[in-house]
Amino acid sequence: MRDFATTARSATEALRDLFPATPLLKNAYLSERYGAQIWLKREDLSPVRSYKLRGAFNAMRKVRDAYPDQMQFVCASAGNHAQGVAFVCSHFGVKGRIYMPVTTPNQKVLKTRTFGGDAVEIVLEGDFFDETLAAAKAWCTQAGAHFLSPFDDPDVIQGQSSVAVEMMEQLGGAPDHLILPVGGGGLSAGMLSYLRDMGASTELTLVEPAGGASLTAALKIGAPQTIEIKDTFVDGAAVARIGDRTFEVLKDIPKTNVLIAPENRICVTIQEMLNLEGIVLEPAGALSVNVLDDIADKIKGKRVVCVTSGGNFDFERLPEVKERAQNWQGLKKYFILRLPQRPGALRDFLDLLGAEDNITRFEYLKKNSRNFGSVLIGIETERPGSFPELAERVASRGFGFRDITDDQILADFLI
């Protein structure tokens, strides 16, 4: 056993002062569906409902051991890292100053304050995270505080490796296949480092959201690069730049082992796990389960572990999750209908709808001329194939009918 494995075990043992090992549970539904043993490492069941607590604890523990007088810690985060840091500050009895963007949902601010209590001060600054991060680092330097990185820190990486230590102890060895979400890379770098040091032959699949695939971008050129975040829905993993330290661990991962999960498809997984299994997963927490279909042939008959990395889901987002899931499944679309301004025109259109088609939105937008009016119409169906059939019927009657479901600008403005 090499040095990293030894220190990872030490970090895991120290964590027991904070919380017990998170469960590793075999999921009967997924196991039957994929013809494999599918185990879920339930990081969504940690005290702060994510694995981020581990790295924050280990980093703060190391600093406190080396500098007992260090009583002030700083971080910048709009989510799970903030909550982990707040929880650990309260545990150690030190002061934490947590910077969050002004746009952070109130639910996340209240959750962070609840975990930290009197130990933390929350500072809302900056409309964008880069501004928030700059403010945090500036104050940190000025006050002589210690900055706690969310992922690109050796002690944070070591803390996250405790997930692998627990997993192997609970499973009685290494799994055949391990599926991990990737954001900044702290979790995957920590777990992979431990597995390597233990000589495990586990096959690894890493998963990134389509709107923020920074590891994929880094692997293309062999170095971290800053990318544009195209979709912030998977806010726990949509990171603009993979960490420098974490990429050193991940740089030899075959590109074919890094999969991209579309945000709308992730919504299908969130719904399925909630409705069928009663498991609440945030978008990043659903990434590992989401790609099981993509590797179904590779995992058949094998022992597979999916790390469900977090469950901090705001239920006010459920309507959006349902919309995006239906979009992926082809069960709901939005159209702009050009309707002739004549008696019976609307009835003529309604007669074209199938028995499975239901109108969920109907709104006159603007009358462009005396002859035609524009209508925003939302339609749900029970069968994906009904939309192409409807489009053919509408075209045959000469109606203007434009699908705007995937036109992001129009959809954001009108829907």
Residue pairs with C-beta under 8 A, 6 or more apart in sequence:
1 197
1 198
2 197
3 197
4 158
4 161
4 193
4 194
4 196
4 197
5 194
5 197
5 198
7 158
8 158
8 161
8 162
8 164
8 165
8 190
8 193
8 194
8 197
9 165
11 54
11 58
11 61
11 158
11 159
11 161
11 162
11 165
12 161
12 162
12 165
12 166
14 57
14 58
14 61
15 54
15 57
15 58
15 159
15 162
18 47
18 53
18 57
18 88
18 91
19 46
19 47
19 53
21 166
21 169
21 170
22 41
22 42
22 43
22 45
22 46
22 163
22 166
23 41
23 42
23 45
23 170
24 39
24 40
24 41
24 42
24 166
24 167
24 170
24 171
24 305
25 39
25 40
25 42
26 37
26 38
26 39
26 40
27 38
27 39
27 40
27 277
29 276
29 277
30 38
30 40
30 289
30 292
30 306
31 37
31 38
33 292
34 292
34 296
34 299
34 300
34 304
35 300
35 301
36 299
36 300
36 301
36 302
36 303
36 304
37 302
37 303
37 304
38 292
38 299
38 304
38 306
39 171
39 175
39 303
39 304
39 305
39 306
40 279
40 289
40 305
40 306
40 307
40 308
41 163
41 166
41 167
41 305
41 306
41 307
41 308
42 308
43 50
43 51
43 163
43 285
43 307
43 308
43 309
43 310
44 50
44 279
44 280
44 281
44 282
44 285
44 308
44 309
44 310
44 311
45 311
46 53
46 54
47 53
47 87
48 80
48 83
48 84
48 87
48 115
48 312
49 80
49 83
49 310
49 311
49 312
50 80
50 83
50 84
50 236
50 282
50 285
50 309
50 310
50 311
50 312
51 160
51 163
51 187
51 307
51 309
51 310
52 80
52 81
52 83
52 84
52 150
52 310
53 83
53 84
53 87
53 88
54 84
54 159
54 160
54 162
54 163
55 84
55 150
55 151
55 153
55 155
55 156
55 157
55 158
55 159
55 160
55 186
55 190
56 75
56 81
56 84
56 85
56 87
56 88
56 148
56 156
56 159
57 84
57 88
57 91
57 159
58 155
58 156
58 158
58 159
58 162
59 148
59 149
59 153
59 155
59 156
59 159
60 73
60 85
60 88
60 89
60 92
60 94
60 148
61 92
62 155
63 70
63 73
63 146
63 155
64 70
64 92
64 94
67 146
70 94
70 146
71 94
71 95
72 94
72 95
72 96
72 97
72 143
72 144
72 145
72 146
73 85
73 89
73 94
73 95
73 96
73 97
73 145
73 146
73 147
73 148
74 96
74 97
74 98
74 99
74 136
74 137
74 139
74 140
74 143
74 145
74 146
74 147
74 148
75 81
75 82
75 85
75 96
75 98
75 99
75 136
75 147
75 148
75 149
75 150
76 98
76 99
76 100
76 129
76 132
76 133
76 135
76 136
76 137
77 85
77 98
77 99
77 100
77 150
78 100
78 101
78 104
78 108
78 129
78 132
78 235
79 108
79 235
79 236
79 312
80 236
80 310
80 312
81 148
81 150
82 98
82 100
82 108
82 112
83 108
83 111
83 112
83 115
83 312
85 96
85 98
85 116
85 120
85 148
86 96
86 98
86 112
86 113
86 115
86 116
86 119
86 120
87 115
87 116
89 95
89 96
89 116
89 119
89 120
90 115
90 116
90 117
90 119
90 120
93 119
94 119
95 119
95 120
95 121
96 116
96 119
96 120
96 121
97 120
97 121
97 123
97 136
97 139
97 143
97 145
98 112
98 116
98 120
98 121
98 122
98 123
99 123
99 124
99 125
99 126
99 132
99 133
99 135
99 136
99 139
100 108
100 109
100 112
100 122
100 123
100 124
100 125
100 132
101 124
101 125
101 126
101 127
101 128
101 129
101 131
101 132
102 124
102 125
102 126
102 127
103 127
104 124
105 314
107 314
107 316
108 312
108 314
109 122
109 124
111 312
112 120
112 122
113 120
113 122
116 122
123 135
123 136
123 139
125 131
125 132
125 135
126 132
126 133
126 134
126 135
136 147
137 147
139 145
140 146
140 147
148 156
149 156
149 243
150 156
150 184
150 186
151 157
151 160
151 183
151 184
151 185
151 186
151 187
151 239
151 243
151 246
152 184
152 185
152 186
152 243
152 244
152 245
152 246
153 186
153 245
154 245
156 186
157 186
157 189
157 190
157 193
157 245
157 246
157 249
158 190
159 190
160 186
160 187
160 189
160 190
160 191
161 190
161 191
161 193
161 194
162 190
163 187
163 190
163 191
163 307
164 190
164 191
164 194
164 195
165 194
167 175
167 191
167 305
168 174
168 198
168 200
171 303
171 305
174 195
174 198
174 200
174 201
174 202
175 202
175 302
175 303
175 304
175 305
176 202
176 203
176 299
176 302
176 303
176 304
177 202
177 203
177 204
177 205
177 295
177 298
177 299
177 302
177 303
177 304
177 305
178 191
178 195
178 202
178 203
178 204
178 205
178 304
178 305
178 307
179 204
179 205
179 206
179 207
179 288
179 289
179 291
179 292
179 295
179 304
179 305
179 306
179 307
180 187
180 188
180 191
180 204
180 205
180 206
180 207
180 288
180 307
180 309
181 187
181 188
181 206
181 207
181 208
181 236
181 237
181 284
181 285
181 287
181 288
181 307
181 309
182 188
182 206
182 207
182 208
182 215
182 237
182 242
182 250
182 258
183 208
183 212
183 214
183 236
183 237
183 238
183 239
183 284
184 214
184 239
184 242
184 243
184 246
185 215
185 242
185 243
185 246
185 247
185 249
185 250
186 243
186 246
187 307
187 309
188 204
188 206
188 246
188 249
188 250
189 243
189 245
189 246
189 248
189 249
189 250
191 307
192 204
192 249
192 250
192 253
193 249
195 202
195 204
203 257
203 298
204 253
204 257
205 257
205 258
205 259
205 291
205 295
206 215
206 250
206 253
206 257
206 258
206 259
207 258
207 259
207 260
207 261
207 287
207 288
207 290
207 291
208 214
208 215
208 216
208 237
208 258
208 259
208 260
208 261
208 287
209 231
209 233
209 234
209 237
209 238
209 260
209 261
209 263
209 266
209 283
209 284
209 287
210 230
210 231
210 260
210 261
210 262
210 263
211 229
211 230
211 231
211 232
211 233
211 234
211 238
211 263
212 227
212 229
212 230
212 231
212 232
212 234
212 237
212 238
212 239
212 240
213 227
213 260
214 224
214 225
214 227
214 239
214 240
214 241
214 242
215 242
215 247
215 250
215 253
215 258
216 255
216 258
216 260
217 225
217 227
217 242
218 224
218 225
218 242
218 247
218 251
219 251
219 253
219 255
219 258
220 255
222 251
223 247
224 241
224 242
224 243
224 244
224 247
225 241
226 240
226 241
227 240
227 241
228 240
229 238
229 240
231 238
231 263
232 238
233 263
233 266
233 283
233 320
233 324
234 261
234 263
234 266
234 283
234 284
234 287
235 283
235 284
236 282
236 283
236 284
236 285
236 309
236 310
236 312
237 283
237 284
237 287
237 309
242 250
259 291
259 294
259 295
261 287
261 290
261 291
262 328
263 283
263 324
264 324
264 325
264 327
264 328
265 290
265 328
266 283
266 286
266 287
266 290
267 283
267 320
267 321
267 322
267 324
267 325
267 328
268 290
268 325
268 328
268 329
269 281
269 286
269 289
269 290
270 281
270 283
270 286
270 313
270 321
270 325
271 321
271 322
271 325
273 279
273 280
273 281
273 286
273 289
274 280
274 281
279 308
279 311
280 311
280 313
281 289
281 308
281 310
281 311
281 313
282 310
282 311
282 312
282 313
283 313
284 309
284 310
285 308
285 309
285 310
285 311
285 313
286 308
287 309
288 306
288 307
288 308
288 309
289 306
289 308
292 299
292 306
323 332
326 332
326 380
327 333
327 405
327 406
329 384
330 384
330 387
331 380
331 381
331 382
331 384
332 360
332 378
332 379
332 380
332 381
332 405
333 378
333 379
333 387
333 403
333 405
334 361
334 376
334 377
334 378
334 379
334 403
334 404
334 405
334 411
334 414
334 415
335 376
335 377
335 378
335 379
335 401
335 402
335 403
335 404
335 405
336 365
336 374
336 375
336 376
336 377
336 400
336 401
336 402
336 404
337 349
337 374
337 375
337 377
337 399
337 400
337 401
338 372
338 373
338 374
338 375
338 399
338 400
338 401
339 345
339 346
339 349
339 372
339 373
339 374
339 375
339 399
340 371
340 372
340 399
341 367
341 370
341 371
341 372
341 373
348 397
349 394
349 397
349 399
352 390
352 393
352 394
352 397
353 359
353 379
353 390
354 381
354 386
354 389
354 390
356 381
356 382
356 383
356 386
357 379
357 380
357 381
357 386
357 390
358 379
358 380
358 381
359 377
359 378
359 379
360 378
360 379
360 380
361 376
361 377
361 378
361 415
362 375
362 376
362 377
362 378
363 375
363 376
363 377
364 373
364 374
364 375
365 374
365 375
365 376
365 414
366 373
366 374
367 373
367 374
368 374
372 400
376 414
376 415
378 415
379 387
379 390
381 387
391 401
391 403
394 401
395 401
404 410
404 411
404 414
405 411
